[in-house]
Amino acid sequence: SYLSHQKRAEHWIIVKGQPEVTINDVVKVCEPGEHIYIPQGAKHRIANPHSTTAELIEIQVGEYFGEDDIERFEDTYKRLLEI
């Protein structure tokens, strides 16, 4: 899903694989050991277009971490988009 959070930032550390990370419509292929910072309010998603497994560590930083702080812009899993 392509989403953003208003009350938290995220820091991702790529552990395994070569996932594609999109932040504000910019797509980048990542490598193990890379650190990706997603600021509050940034649209973001991660995808694994490869047959090999991708793994990451996600660290959330902010004042609130509830599921209601998710604004979805696209969702391949057909969850309700919040408008």
Rosetta blueprint (number, residue, H / E / L):
1 S L
2 Y E
3 L E
4 S E
5 H L
6 Q L
7 K L
8 R E
9 A E
10 E E
11 H E
12 W E
13 I E
14 I E
15 V E
16 K E
17 G L
18 Q L
19 P L
20 E E
21 V E
22 T E
23 I E
24 N L
25 D L
26 V E
27 V E
28 K E
29 V E
30 C L
31 E L
32 P L
33 G L
34 E L
35 H E
36 I E
37 Y E
38 I E
39 P L
40 Q L
41 G L
42 A L
43 K L
44 H E
45 R E
46 I E
47 A E
48 N L
49 P L
50 H L
51 S L
52 T L
53 T L
54 A L
55 E E
56 L E
57 I E
58 E E
59 I E
60 Q E
61 V E
62 G E
63 E L
64 Y L
65 F L
66 G L
67 E H
68 D H
69 D H
70 I L
71 E E
72 R E
73 F E
74 E E
75 D L
76 T L
77 Y L
78 K L
79 R L
80 L L
81 L L
82 E L
83 I L
